[in-house]
């Protein structure tokens, strides 16, 4: 099995009274077993919707998955029944969220919550799941885990809670973990600890991770492969080394340039002019054309196709499409 | 792995549970404690009624009818010579039972309906809420009278009627709480763990909606007792010779000029019991609401 997860042409729409928002518009990417795939993009580009679509947790109404395939271990998740899907959630694909403060139920002890997935998916009884919860807390580096397991969420700090969340997500040893901005709400030192922990655990239980973030620094540290999203579409995907050294898409170039650098003495950050287009009024042609310095006439009329520049490096931009138009 | 560990041994956190905080704030609230004491006295009277009075609440003695309160009959006797104190003691059994059981009935039906309505939303919610709109448009006591008229009189039917009349209140209340709680992160996390809807509602949503339900129930017991007394007064509740407070008022009002103790004391009993529940409810509301707790 070469790929663990293959997302093909995924389309998720949100319906309002007056309009349809194409939050995820034909997204495709692959995840190999044990690989960390970074999903980057600005707020609102659809990265979280991609992750919720893979888990089939899009709430209808207003959202609905309208097309595509999500092949996980050869099975199309979008075609499974709700019951079959529930057996996959938390068991084979787990998810951790951005907000460790609200992702734990205040009325249960940590051990009860970590044990819940274990009891559900592995059919073990209370005491056994409790022991497993202590083990999981140890695995994620929580000291005094025999005591912490009896604590309520409000007794833990943010970093401890995120560790507990990770313990909960990993309790059934999933083969894929979807981490939706798992470190955004944490301060920098805790962030570094959590990232290190995730790298470490990935090795230990050989799990693939889809790492969603808008922080390129985190991506550079964590990911093997990077998928860059803009306005619901994948604009570029490449190995992490290639993406940072030879970014192709003008948007990726802009993103990387706008990261502050320690050695830079200029004092002013580079930025991408303009703003993300309103999802209700997408520009014709390439969605990035109003902000693109290299926009050509054809970019204003047609959405560019995805071009595979090198094996494993794809970009959705006319600049690299040798057949049509030349770069200005 | 070692270097990942957080700072070795920390001070053990003070295990201040939510329950303990609520108890502390409740204990500081004098009105609520007064309410609790009143309720405790009534409960004691209800349980130990036979030990507190030598008289049978239904035993008549026409030779001693309409006697004023005295050492022998603490609160006097009624028109059939029954001891008013004994009747009030035994009456607290009926009132407390009606209050508790009818509220239990209302909760048992209203809470699940509200939870399903709020959790799933959509057409079921729309349909449910329009029915609740209709029920809420009737004053509760009127609704209870209609239901008693259908079911027939008697203590059991009063419980059912008052219970049904309190369903819409619970449905609305729980629906509102569920609507806000279901957006919480831990509900999303529970879904991502593969939990089913029923488990999410019962294990993750309902426990976080208990505060408002507890407060409402305290008030609702008071309301139910009042409604039941009202039905008793109208002759639709407990039937003679049951010592029901509302019915006692109704009978006693004919003798109000000559023997006011027939109405005064049952009336006071109703007042005190309802007041007790309301004071406790007020205190619980403040104690369970973190906002008002901190502003003190």
Boltz contact constraints between the chains, C-beta under 6 A:
constraints:
  - contact:
      token1: [A, 57]
      token2: [B, 191]
      max_distance: 6.0
  - contact:
      token1: [A, 86]
      token2: [B, 194]
      max_distance: 6.0
  - contact:
      token1: [A, 89]
      token2: [B, 192]
      max_distance: 6.0
  - contact:
      token1: [A, 89]
      token2: [B, 194]
      max_distance: 6.0
  - contact:
      token1: [A, 90]
      token2: [B, 193]
      max_distance: 6.0
  - contact:
      token1: [A, 90]
      token2: [B, 194]
      max_distance: 6.0
  - contact:
      token1: [A, 91]
      token2: [B, 194]
      max_distance: 6.0
  - contact:
      token1: [A, 95]
      token2: [B, 192]
      max_distance: 6.0
  - contact:
      token1: [A, 97]
      token2: [B, 185]
      max_distance: 6.0
  - contact:
      token1: [A, 99]
      token2: [B, 185]
      max_distance: 6.0
  - contact:
      token1: [A, 102]
      token2: [B, 184]
      max_distance: 6.0
  - contact:
      token1: [A, 102]
      token2: [B, 185]
      max_distance: 6.0
  - contact:
      token1: [A, 103]
      token2: [B, 185]
      max_distance: 6.0
  - contact:
      token1: [A, 103]
      token2: [B, 186]
      max_distance: 6.0
  - contact:
      token1: [A, 103]
      token2: [B, 189]
      max_distance: 6.0
  - contact:
      token1: [A, 104]
      token2: [B, 186]
      max_distance: 6.0
  - contact:
      token1: [A, 105]
      token2: [B, 186]
      max_distance: 6.0
  - contact:
      token1: [A, 105]
      token2: [B, 204]
      max_distance: 6.0
  - contact:
      token1: [A, 107]
      token2: [B, 207]
      max_distance: 6.0
  - contact:
      token1: [A, 117]
      token2: [B, 193]
      max_distance: 6.0
  - contact:
      token1: [A, 141]
      token2: [B, 4]
      max_distance: 6.0
  - contact:
      token1: [A, 141]
      token2: [B, 5]
      max_distance: 6.0
  - contact:
      token1: [A, 143]
      token2: [B, 5]
      max_distance: 6.0
  - contact:
      token1: [A, 143]
      token2: [B, 6]
      max_distance: 6.0
  - contact:
      token1: [A, 155]
      token2: [B, 13]
      max_distance: 6.0
  - contact:
      token1: [A, 197]
      token2: [B, 4]
      max_distance: 6.0
